[in-house]
């Protein structure tokens, strides 16, 4: 079955980016000149996704406003003759069908994904975490969709990490089935270094079959007293094959202050209109 929908969990409190996130959702903090969640939705669209479901909370109405029309602003731009900016705003509004639904309480990633059950229905779907950006000519989600079509199973995006960092991630074990694909035998959420089954870490892209919803409904709180999607994936492994794919591209983690700052610089340096000024500033710095 074709993958038409993607879920973006965006209900978290963003405490690692305080005080910037006290009143502004972390997904709306700009990287270069675009909010981070816009990059995620652009990746979904480039991957061929038709319907995007964003999981928010009561403090994140501003995300909905960003992807809605802004008649007053558009009229002002038209009166000024700034048609280039007007066209850019129109593209944001029209890039995809975006539906918003709320997670009533922060009970973990698995619980957030579960809020999309009725909107996803009985079909496979993508999951895209806003903290993770992947820079590559082939969108990361599209890479996973291709693996799904090849092997007809749920797919997790993975990358090798230094052994001492496995405590920060969900980690997989499994058997290699081709150059970049593994058949998963187990996932472990943030294991101690001496108990990690590998150094292949799950990052924020998934293709999941709809059976995951029933399993999430039965999943008890685990690590951090939250409903973990990795626990439900382990249960899914008992019913059907699950695969992991070592994606190609550079992954950026915008979930903490250093990650957000360095990602913003990296994305600005990719822009022909911004790179010269950023490079000139960096050259002036007296770095150790």
Secondary structure, DSSP 4 states (H G I P E B T S, - for coil): ----EEEEE-----GGGTTTTTTS-GGGSEETTEEHHHHHHHHHHHTT--EEEEEE-TT-HHHHHHTS--HHHHHHHHHHT-HHHHHHHHHHHHSSEEEEEE-SS---HHHHHHTTHHHH-SS-EEEE-TTEEEE-SS-HHHHHHHHHHHH-SEEEEEEE--GGGGGGSEEEEEEE-SSSEEEEEEEEES--GGG-S-SEEEEEEEEE-THHHHHHHHPPP-GGGS--HHHHHHHHHTTS-EEEEE--SEEEE-SSHHHHHHHHHHHHHT-HHHHHHHHHHHHHS---
